Amino acid sequence: MNVVNENFDDKLAENGLTPLDAELDEALSEDASGDENVERGNWSGKLDFVLSCLSYAVGLGNVWRFPYLCYRNGGGAFLIPYAIMLFFTGLPLFFMELSFGQYASLGPIEVWKAAPLFQGIGYGMCMVSFFIGVYYNMIIAWAIYYMIASFSKVLPWGSCGNDWNTFACNKLSSTNCTAHNGTMMQNGTCLYVDDVDTATFLNLTSVSYKPKMPSDEYFHNYVLGISEGIDYIDGIRWELALCLFGSWVLVALCLWKGIKTSGKAVYFTALFPYVVLTILLVRGLTLPGASKGIHFYLSPDWKRLKEAKVWGDAAVQIFFSLSPCWGGLITLASYNKFNNNCYRDALVVSLANCLTSFYAGFVIFSIIGFMAHTLGVEVDQVADKGAGLAFIAYPEALSRLPASYFWSILFFAMIITLGMGSQVCSFAHSNKDFRFSVF
């Protein structure tokens, strides 16, 4: 090692430089390029990193999972375990991963060289990000399909009588019928227990069908085209295949030049959803029944705090939303400059993410309340979560609004943007580090 140092010093001397001069020269060249880490690169600005983390953390779960968990687990009372889990589990892990990545300037695989025994964790993080990326891109493809279908004055999922509808499809009366303990028959009539004797009613109930909303049948029968079983593989849905290809193209364009392009793309993917959420909230609050939905969303049930499941759901949602332990935060922070205040960034992003979830609940339940008011049923009859909320319940509610196509385009554009923000920051960055590490 001494021989190597001596040879290096001799080389410097030949050029009339001392080791200190060389270090100063290197520092100046780095400063001129704007990147502290010349080989890996750095964010163009501090806001690029903050918005990237926000775009990574704020995803589909904030819109279609948190509001449902909140009302199912005690309404406003759920915010107590949620806040506790944020400050005692989510925030410390979030800060730890940002610190880890920023200090080492390495991705989720290389960074674990500090403890070689745990390097497999890095590979596990990248694999999780890969599978989540595949899942998210399929959701984005569905949203693209729905947004394209929304460019019509009459939304295709707004009525029965289409080729993909069955006898179970009923626009209004079926939900109203079942909500009042009736049974919807195939001829469209609602049969109540008082109309016939008990034995006949039970017999007819056993052969009746479960009514479905037109948006439900549009999603399952037409868009997905679900086959009868795994033993029957139907043909390729070329429309969805093209939408899936388009979603991958969008990811590629956002990462065309690494963090220099993705850092600019997040200005749109991080901020546009807030614009759409605000527009939808203002529209939702003007609808009849909105207050009923929001009251249902926030009404606290303090007894639920005694249940372990409520605390478990709060912890799962924090991990699901902030996305620690997936490798994305380590990778994003690895492009920071060494002296960046990542503690401040962790606080800002974590709090903004959780407040976004709470804010989205008002948007969702104002519309769901309107739908319940229109159907004449309770809110819990139409409330849903996950894909059921994004592609069935919410589109059904939007189809009942004036200028429904406009609100539908806005909503699915927001879904695409939310998914794309998490996709770009999670899948692409983490798997780039995986590729560099392996090859």
N, C-alpha and C positions, 0 to 999 in steps of 0.2 A: 504493500500500500504506500509506503514511504517513497519507493522508487517511482511509482506512478505520479505521486504529488510533485516529486522533484522534476520529473520530465515535463509535467504540465507547467511548473513554474519557469523552467528553462524556455519553453515555447513562448510564454508571456514575455520573458525578458528579451527574446529575439525581436519581438514587436514593440519593445520599449514600454511595456506595461507591467504594473505590479498586480498581485492578486486583488488588491483593493480597487485598483482602476478597472479591472475586468468586471468585478461585481457591480461597480457603479455604471459601467457601460451597459451591462445586461439590464439593470434596473431602468436605465433611461430608455432602452429599446422597448421594454415592456410597457413603460408609461406612454411611449409614443404610439404604440399599437392600441392602447386602451385596455388591454387584457393583462391581468396580473399573471395568469396561467396561460402562456403563449400556446402550448401544445393542446390543452383542453379547451381554452377559451373561457370567457366570462360573460355574464349578462351585460347587455348594452347600458342598462340603467337599473337602479334599485326597484323601480316600480315594475319592471319586467318580471322580476323574481316574485314579488308580492302577489301580483295578479296571476302568475303561473300557479302559485300555491293555492290561491283562492279558486281558480278555475279547476284545479285538480281536486280540491276538497269539496267544492259545491257541485254536486252532480244530481243524477236522477233521484237518488234516495232522499234528498232534501225536499223534493216536490211530491213524490208518490209514496214515500214510506213514513216519514216523520209525522205528517198530519194524522195518518191513520193510527199510528202507534199512540199518539197523544190522546185522541178521543177514546181509544180502546183501553187505555191504562189510566183512566181517571181524569182526563181532560187537563185543566190547568194544574192539577196536582202532580202530573207527570213531569212538569218542568223542574220540580225539586230534585228528584233522583237524576234527571238529565243534567242539571247544572253541577251536581255533586260529582257525577262521573266525568264530566268535562274537566273539572279542576283537579281531580285526584288521579285520573287515568289518562284521558285524552291529551290534555295540555302538556303534562310532563313527557309523554312519549313523543309528541309532536316536536317539542323543543329539543329533546335528545337526538332525534334523527336529523333535524336541521343542523345541530352542532356537530354531529358526527360527520355528515357529508361536507360541511363547510371547512372543518378543520383538516380533513384528509384530502379534499379535492379529488375524490374518487367515487365511483359508482357503487351500487349495492353488493357487487361481487368482490371487486378489488379492495374495498374498504375493510373487509373482514380478514385481510392479511395481518391486521393487528392482532388477531386471535385466530390462527389457522384452524384450530379445532372447530370453530363455528363458521367456517367459510361456506359450508353447505347451506347455511341460512340465506346467504346472498343468492345462490342459485334457486333456492325455494322462492325467494321474493320475486325473482324474474319470471319464474314459471307461473306464479299466481297472477302477476301482471299480464302475462301472455294470455292466459285463459279468460281473465276479466276483460281484456281487450277484444278478444273474439266475441264474447257475449255482448259487450257494449256496442260493437259495430253492427251486430244484428239488430239491436234495438234502434240504432240510428237509421238503419236501412228501412225498418218498419215506419219510422217517423217520416223519412223522405217519401215513402210511398203514400202515406196519409196526406202529407202536405201537397203533393202533386194532385191527389184525388180531390183536395179541397178547392182547387181552382175551377169550381163549378157553382152556379147559383143555387143548385139543389144538391146538398151533400148526399152521397150514395148510401150512407148508413142512417139516413134520416127517416126512412119509411120501410114498410113491409111490401110484399108483392113483387120483389125482385127474384131473379132466377135462383139466388142462393138462399132465399128465405124458406122456412118450413112452416108447418101449422103452429109451431110453438111461438112464432113471432107475433107480438102484439104491441102496438105503440103505447097505449095508455092503460086500457082497462085491466090487463092481466096483472100488473103490479098492484093496482088498486084492489083487485079482487082478492089476491092472496094476502094482502095486508089486513084484510078484514075477515080472514079465516075462511075464505071461499075457495072453490076449485074451478079453474078455468077449463072448460070443455073444448073439444076440437072444433066445434061449430062457432066458437067465440063467445058463448054465453057463460055467465058466472053463476055457478050453483052454490047456494048456501045450505047449511045443515037444516035450517028451518023450512026449506023448500020441499024436502022429501024426508022419509023416515031414516033413522040412524043407520040401519043395515044397508039401505040403498046408497046413502051418501058415502059410507066407507067403501062399498063396492065400486062406485064410480070414481072415488078418489084414487083407488089402486090402479085404475086403468087410464087416469088422466095424465097429462104431461106437465112438465115444469115450464112455465112461460119464460120467454127470453126476449130481451130488448133487441131491436133491429141492429144496433151497434155491436151487440154480442155476436149475432149471426154473421154480420159483415166481417168481423175480425176472424172468427174461427172457421167459418164456412167458405168465405171468399178470399180474404187476404192470405191466410195461412193454408187454406185448403187441406185441413187435417184429414188424414186417411182413417180407415176403420180400425187400424191396429198396426203394430210394428211389423207384422207378417205381410202387410200389404204396402209396398213402397210405391207411391204415386210418382208421377213425372216431376221434373224441375219446374218450379214457379219462376219463369223467366223474368217477370216483372220484378220480383224480389231479388233475383240474382243480379239484375242490372243495378238496382238500388244499393245492394251490398257492395258491388264493384265501385259505385259512385262514392260510397262512404269511405272506402279505402283510398280512393283517389284524393278525397278531401284531407285525409290524414297525411298522405304523402306530400301534398302541396304545403301544408302547415309546417312540415319538417324539411322543406326543400334544402335549406341551408342551416340545419341544426337549430341551436337556440337563437340564432340571429333572426330567423323567420318565426319560429314558434313564440319567441318573446314578444313579437309584434302581433301575432295572431290572437294572443290571450287578451289583448285590449278589447277585442270584439267578443270572444267567447266568455270572458269573465263579466263584462258589463252589460251586454245585450240582454241576458236573461232578466236582469233587474228592471230594465225598461219594459219588457213584456209583462213581467209580474205586476208591475205598477199599473199598466194599462188594463190588464185583466181584473185587477183588484178594484179599480175605479168603476169599471163596467159591472162587476159582480155586486158591488155595494148598492148599485141603483136598481137591482132586480128584486122583485117580491120574494120573500122567503129567505133572503140573504142573512138577516139577523138571526133567524132560526138556526141556520147552519152554523154561524159563528158561535152562537150560544152553546150549541151542541159540542162544538170543538173545544171550547174553553171551560165549560162547567166543571168545577173540581169535585172529585169524589175522593175525599180524604181517606176513606177506609181502604182504598186500593193500595195505599203506601205500605200496608202491612204485608202485602203479597211479594214474595221473592221474585216472581215472574216479572213484575213491573220494574224492579231494579235491574233484572237481567236484560230486559228489553232496552232499558236506558243505556246500559253498558254496550250492548251490541250495536245500537244506533250510533253511538259515539265512534266506535271503531269503524263501522260501515261508512260513516260520513267523513271523518277526518282522514281515514285511510292510512294510519300508521302501520308499520310492519309489512308494507307491500313493496318497499324499495323506491317508490317514486319520490318521496320527500328527501331521501338521501341523495338521489341523483340530482334533483332540482337544486338543492343546497350546494352541491359540489361545484356548481358554476359560479358561486358567490366569490367575492373577494374576501381575503382572509379576515379582515377586520370588520366585516358587515355585522350589524346588530341583529343577530338572528333571534334573540330573546324577544325583542320588540315585534319582529315579524311573526313569531309564533303566537303571541298574544293577539295581534291584529287579525290574523287569518282564522284562528280558532274561534274567536268571538264573532267575527263576521259570518263564518260558516253556520254557527248555531243560531244566530239571529236570522239568517236567511231561511233556515228551516222553519222557524216560528212564523216568519212573515209569509212564507209560502202557504202555511196552513190557512190563513185568512183568505188567500186567493182561491184555494181549492174548495173550502167549505162554504164560501159565499155562493159559488156556483152550484155546489151539491145541495145547499139549502133551497136554492131556486128550483132545482129539479124535483126535490121532495115536495115543495109547495105546488108545483105543476101537477104532479101525480096524485097529490092528496094523501101522501103517506109520511111516515116518520123518516128522519134523516138516515137512521141506521139501516133502512131498507135499501138505500142506494149508495151508501158509502162503501168504498173499496180501496184497495192498495195495489201497488206494483203495476204490472202491465194491465191489470183489470181496470185500474183508475185511468191510466194514460190512454188506453186504446178502446175502452168500452164506456165506463161511467162518464168521464169528462167529455168525450166526443158526443155522447148522447145528449148531455146537457147543452153543449154548444149548438147542436142541431136545432134546438128550440129557441135560439136567440134570433132576433132580426139581423140580417146581414151575417148569417152564421158562417159563411165561407171565409169572411175576413177574420173573425175571431179564431176559426180553426187554423188558418194559415199562420197566424201569430203564435198560437199555442204550440204547434208542431215545429215551427222554426225555433222556438225556445227549447223544446225537447232535443232537437238536433244540436243546438249550441251547447246545452248542458252536457250531453253525451260526448260531443267532440272535444270540449275542454278537458274533461277527465281522460279521454282516450289519448289525446296528444301528449299530455303530461305524464301519463302512467305507462302506457304500452310502449310508445316509441322510444322514450328516453331510457327506460329500464332495459329494454331488449337491445338497444344499441350497446349498452355496457356489457350485456351478455355476449353479444357477437364479438366485441373487441377482446373480451376475456378468453373466449374459446378459440378464436382464430388468430 
